[in-house]
Amino acid sequence: MNVQLTERPNWQAQWIIPKYHTPNDEIVRGLRTPGVDIFPFAVGQIGPFPPGNLLLQTGITGMWALVTGSSGATAWNNANTQIGVGTSTAAAAATQTGLLGSGAGTDYQTMDTGFPTYTTTGTAQWRSTFGTAKGNFSWDEFVLMNGNPGSGVAMNRRVSAQGTKLSTQTWVPTLQVVLS
C-alpha cells in the first residue's frame, strides 16, 4: 500500500509601521541611539490576518537557491536588503516581481543597523527607516527586496493603504515573518 503524507508550512507575515512627527530628523538619530525612548503618533499594522502578504515566485525561487546552496544566490541580509514602498493599489499576485508603482511613487531604504534578526523559534524581522526626505507619498504597497533596489529579487508583496507620509514625518516599517 502506498501512503502519501503531506506537510503544509505556515507562513505568517506582519508589517508594523510606527509613524513619528520629526521636522528635523531627530527621530532618525534617536532610533539609532540605544536607551532613547521614542513614541510614535500612530502605528500601522498589517496582518498577519487578513491574509494578503504574498510570497512572490521570484522570492520563493531565491529562497530555494539559498537553501540548496546554489552559487550566486543573494541573501536577504543587512548588506543586500531593502524595504520598498509604493503607490500601486493593484492586488498582489505571485507572478509579480516587486513594487508596481513607478518613478516618484516608489522608494527603497536599506536595512537599519542590526537587522535583519531571527530567533530559534522561527521568527525573522527586517526593518528600514524612511526619514523626512524619503517616501513622501501614499503608502499602498510593500516589498522586501534583495540586490539592487527595483531590480533585485522581491521575496513578498503586500497591498494595504497606510496613509500618506509627509516630509515632517519618519516612518519605520518592520516586516516580521514567522515560519512553522
Secondary structure, DSSP 8 states (H G I E B T S, - for coil): ----------EEEEEEEEEEE-TTSHHHHHHTSTT-----SEEEEE-SSS---EE-HHHHHHHHHHHTT-TT----STTTEEEEEE-------TT--S----GGGEEEEE--TT-SEE-TTSEEEEE--B-TTS--SB--EEEEEESSTTTSEEEEEEE----B--TTEEE--EEEEEE-
